Amino acid sequence: MARRPRRSERLPAPLPSGAAGTRPVVAIVGRPNVGKSTLFNRLAGRHVAIVEDVPGVTRDRHYADTEAMGKPYVLVDTGGFEPSSEDVMAASIAEQVKLAVEECDIVICVLDATTDPTPADREAVQMLRQVADKPVLYVANKADSPKKALGAASHYELGVAEVLPVSALHGHGTGELEERLAEILPEPPPEPEPVAGAGAPRVAIVGRPNAGKSSLVNRLLGEERHVVDHRPGTTVDSIDSLIVRGGREMVLIDTAGMRKKARIRKGVEGLGVIHAIRSMERSDAVVLMIDAAEGPGEQDAKIAGLAEERGLALVIGLNKMDALDEDARKRAVRRTREILSFVPWAPVVTLSVKTGRGVNKLMDALEGAIASREKRVTTGELNRFFEEVIERHPPPTMKNRAVRIFYITQAATRPPTFVVVTNQPRYVHFSYQRYVVNQIRERFGFEGTAIRVKYRAKRKR
């Protein structure tokens, strides 16, 4: 076997520092059954649910915010496709790697330490080796024992400089992998210099291609600053624009359109939301633009889920309503509410960017959502309200544990975060937690923003 290069020869060069508030994206690629999802969960530091039961749509989770040696990044898993033949597998791997290289900053290519390289492995590695500007880390998974770790050496015949043997299942070797990642990941960027609109709320305009994102920004700006084309995917990167409405500044982030499902294979759909992830990294609110004729799809649900998970304000814009009759408009609104039922607090605004109808209503809803995200309720007002809630519906007993609630306070804004002090935080049933959230919204509003309610034990003297 050829001499293994010295460490200085084989390590990819560190990435340059990115823009403030953004995190690099690391993609995991590889053929099926090599343990990509297991490695994903290991690096994410927790078991991430892959599918949630949401009526009308599957919300696959292929992304996680995590860090390596204190350096934050976004991890994306590209697994999930099920090819029926070896030829289809090779084609799927090729498309997966192409998209990963196009969209991500760092690629982790997962191989199988227990088998020799396959044709699909060879094609993927050959493609990755041709990319000079993307750092690539090759790992041989399933190295669960020293003997199996020796099997990783067979992958040096692929011509790569270094193969890291790891066991994602048991954690062996993942520490060294994280060290390699940390050496490549850029240092957290310094605080940006003050600029116009630096203190203004930042709003990401997101959605699938051709939903009217750039047209909305152009109408709000009053000029054709952004290229608008009927062909999907005209916008190729995020663009920031400062607007002033009613004396209040706001920064609009127009993002590249997400790929249509027909354009990408099932296994790489997680990469289709990377532009949305990047823009949400530095946003306070999200406007999800949806073509009313097409209706919301799986990727729209993923965007809404991202906004909820990150605690952002969210407004849903049903665009191109001028092309529909009255019955079709009602069906579009009803279907949107059904598919995005997990964010019932997000207002749905019907509009036509082309004619301008409903745009002001959308902006009013957006400003209201941003104000809700910054809203604070006093502790006294909260506790007077909570006494009424407990009197009407006290928390149920669980596992013979009587749950007592002492008080509630708002600990933070952006998003509004409440802390409920109780004697048994572990035994507050999830249905009661949902009831409390609904009661808070009913009394204090918070329309258009995610909220958080945390339960903590009372400190003992």
Summary of the structure (lengths in Angstrom):
residues: 461
radius of gyration: 24.4
end to end distance: 66.1
largest distance: 75.5
contacts: 1471
relative contact order: 0.10
helix: 37%
strand: 22%
